[in-house]
Amino acid sequence: MRRPVLDRLLDPTPLGPADVRSTFETLVEPTTAELTRAAILVAIAGRRLTAAELADFARAMRRRARPFSLPAADRAIDLCGSGGARTPSFNVSTVSAFVVAAAGVPVVKHGNRSASGLCGSSDLLEALGLPVTRAPGFARATYRARRIAFLHAPLYHPATKAVGPARRALGIPTIFNRLGPLCNPAPVRYQVSGATTPARARDCADVLGRLGIERALAMSSEDGCDEFSPKSRTRTFESRGRRLRVGRTDPAALLTPSERRGGWGALPPVAAARAAERLLKGAEGARRGAVVLTSAAALRLAGRVATLAEGTALARATLDSGDPAALLEDLRGVASSSSPERDT
């Protein structure tokens, strides 16, 4: 066991940047024993990490990432959830990415397979026929063609592969559940991110501001989802640099009755893909309501609209236009007409 790292983690005083670097490097070092890795993950899980500590962990992970470059003039946005919510929901942020991109905002979404739920972002995208998990070439091709890219986290964070067996063996949320939404390898300017609790949403927005995200919005719904809920109010935390603004979104004031009706729970990949295709073609229901709210928040954050109400109107119009469904078909065309699995 690497006692200095464990001893430091068991000391309740805040971790400094050097402590975090040492801890992270020990976690991802291939020669670290699995028992040591598991002990470190449990020790971190037992701490109440401050925003400063979490930002230092994110910086350590970002330093190890393979970058995804963007044109200097692009002001792209990321939409993601953290997973692990007590009420797992449909893949709202993934479907919203199609709506936001179809409305004219560049999107670079960072995501992964589900570690414990029914369907993660990458699981859904694969079920939709998009080869996002093969190699970075597909993401680069779709971004060049339509200004949208889906970055499968393991392709861009190879150092974290060493931690996988310990995470799976433990079966509990670890620091990496929180780091995923904070470590997009692309230099996005804006980000909408879900969290499992209001406290974690506040931390997420705070950390994203510390990491240089120009505008970030983190949310957690009162019915236990890491998304905007079409059924219950959602707590929001918006950062612009180091300024933090707290709010609450009431779906009853923004959505139509049909957009709040029915279920919006998680589905396995094939069923989720069918639901996503119906939604992108204009289907009604609570899943549409959640996507409308999330898309509206992203459009406002990116400056495409001035208010959330204007954003919901634009999100509805975009869905009803058929453009998001056409965008999905375009991305399938990229997959079939080239060799996106090649790392170009």
ChimeraX attribute file (.defattr): number of C-alpha atoms within 10 A of each C-alpha:
attribute: neighborCount
match mode: 1-to-1
recipient: residues
	/A:1	13
	/A:2	14
	/A:3	9
	/A:4	12
	/A:5	19
	/A:6	18
	/A:7	11
	/A:8	16
	/A:9	22
	/A:10	14
	/A:11	10
	/A:12	10
	/A:13	9
	/A:14	15
	/A:15	19
	/A:16	11
	/A:17	16
	/A:18	10
	/A:19	17
	/A:20	22
	/A:21	17
	/A:22	13
	/A:23	24
	/A:24	19
	/A:25	15
	/A:26	18
	/A:27	25
	/A:28	19
	/A:29	15
	/A:30	14
	/A:31	9
	/A:32	16
	/A:33	15
	/A:34	18
	/A:35	11
	/A:36	18
	/A:37	25
	/A:38	20
	/A:39	18
	/A:40	23
	/A:41	24
	/A:42	18
	/A:43	17
	/A:44	17
	/A:45	14
	/A:46	13
	/A:47	14
	/A:48	11
	/A:49	16
	/A:50	13
	/A:51	18
	/A:52	17
	/A:53	18
	/A:54	24
	/A:55	25
	/A:56	23
	/A:57	24
	/A:58	25
	/A:59	19
	/A:60	19
	/A:61	24
	/A:62	19
	/A:63	12
	/A:64	16
	/A:65	21
	/A:66	17
	/A:67	14
	/A:68	17
	/A:69	11
	/A:70	17
	/A:71	8
	/A:72	7
	/A:73	6
	/A:74	14
	/A:75	17
	/A:76	22
	/A:77	28
	/A:78	27
	/A:79	29
	/A:80	28
	/A:81	29
	/A:82	23
	/A:83	29
	/A:84	19
	/A:85	20
	/A:86	12
	/A:87	14
	/A:88	20
	/A:89	24
	/A:90	27
	/A:91	30
	/A:92	28
	/A:93	27
	/A:94	24
	/A:95	29
	/A:96	27
	/A:97	28
	/A:98	24
	/A:99	32
	/A:100	30
	/A:101	24
	/A:102	25
	/A:103	19
	/A:104	13
	/A:105	22
	/A:106	22
	/A:107	28
	/A:108	28
	/A:109	27
	/A:110	25
	/A:111	26
	/A:112	23
	/A:113	19
	/A:114	15
	/A:115	17
	/A:116	13
	/A:117	15
	/A:118	17
	/A:119	27
	/A:120	24
	/A:121	28
	/A:122	24
	/A:123	23
	/A:124	28
	/A:125	25
	/A:126	16
	/A:127	18
	/A:128	19
	/A:129	16
	/A:130	24
	/A:131	23
	/A:132	26
	/A:133	21
	/A:134	15
	/A:135	19
	/A:136	23
	/A:137	18
	/A:138	27
	/A:139	30
	/A:140	21
	/A:141	20
	/A:142	20
	/A:143	18
	/A:144	12
	/A:145	13
	/A:146	17
	/A:147	20
	/A:148	26
	/A:149	26
	/A:150	27
	/A:151	26
	/A:152	23
	/A:153	24
	/A:154	17
	/A:155	17
	/A:156	22
	/A:157	20
	/A:158	13
	/A:159	18
	/A:160	19
	/A:161	13
	/A:162	17
	/A:163	19
	/A:164	13
	/A:165	12
	/A:166	18
	/A:167	21
	/A:168	13
	/A:169	10
	/A:170	13
	/A:171	10
	/A:172	15
	/A:173	17
	/A:174	17
	/A:175	17
	/A:176	19
	/A:177	17
	/A:178	22
	/A:179	19
	/A:180	20
	/A:181	26
	/A:182	27
	/A:183	25
	/A:184	27
	/A:185	22
	/A:186	21
	/A:187	21
	/A:188	23
	/A:189	17
	/A:190	24
	/A:191	30
	/A:192	27
	/A:193	28
	/A:194	29
	/A:195	29
	/A:196	24
	/A:197	19
	/A:198	21
	/A:199	13
	/A:200	19
	/A:201	25
	/A:202	24
	/A:203	22
	/A:204	31
	/A:205	34
	/A:206	27
	/A:207	25
	/A:208	30
	/A:209	23
	/A:210	19
	/A:211	17
	/A:212	16
	/A:213	22
	/A:214	19
	/A:215	24
	/A:216	29
	/A:217	28
	/A:218	30
	/A:219	34
	/A:220	29
	/A:221	27
	/A:222	18
	/A:223	17
	/A:224	19
	/A:225	27
	/A:226	31
	/A:227	33
	/A:228	33
	/A:229	30
	/A:230	33
	/A:231	22
	/A:232	17
	/A:233	17
	/A:234	23
	/A:235	23
	/A:236	22
	/A:237	24
	/A:238	26
	/A:239	24
	/A:240	20
	/A:241	18
	/A:242	18
	/A:243	11
	/A:244	16
	/A:245	13
	/A:246	13
	/A:247	10
	/A:248	14
	/A:249	19
	/A:250	15
	/A:251	21
	/A:252	14
	/A:253	8
	/A:254	19
	/A:255	22
	/A:256	15
	/A:257	14
	/A:258	13
	/A:259	22
	/A:260	22
	/A:261	16
	/A:262	13
	/A:263	13
	/A:264	22
	/A:265	14
	/A:266	18
	/A:267	20
	/A:268	15
	/A:269	21
	/A:270	15
	/A:271	13
	/A:272	23
	/A:273	22
	/A:274	14
	/A:275	20
	/A:276	25
	/A:277	16
	/A:278	14
	/A:279	20
	/A:280	25
	/A:281	17
	/A:282	19
	/A:283	17
	/A:284	17
	/A:285	19
	/A:286	24
	/A:287	26
	/A:288	30
	/A:289	28
	/A:290	28
	/A:291	33
	/A:292	31
	/A:293	28
	/A:294	31
	/A:295	31
	/A:296	27
	/A:297	26
	/A:298	32
	/A:299	28
	/A:300	17
	/A:301	25
	/A:302	23
	/A:303	14
	/A:304	17
	/A:305	18
	/A:306	12
	/A:307	14
	/A:308	20
	/A:309	17
	/A:310	16
	/A:311	25
	/A:312	24
	/A:313	16
	/A:314	21
	/A:315	27
	/A:316	20
	/A:317	16
	/A:318	23
	/A:319	25
	/A:320	16
	/A:321	15
	/A:322	15
	/A:323	19
	/A:324	26
	/A:325	22
	/A:326	15
	/A:327	18
	/A:328	20
	/A:329	15
	/A:330	15
	/A:331	23
	/A:332	16
	/A:333	14
	/A:334	19
	/A:335	19
	/A:336	13
	/A:337	9
	/A:338	12
	/A:339	13
	/A:340	22
	/A:341	16
	/A:342	11
	/A:343	12
	/A:344	12
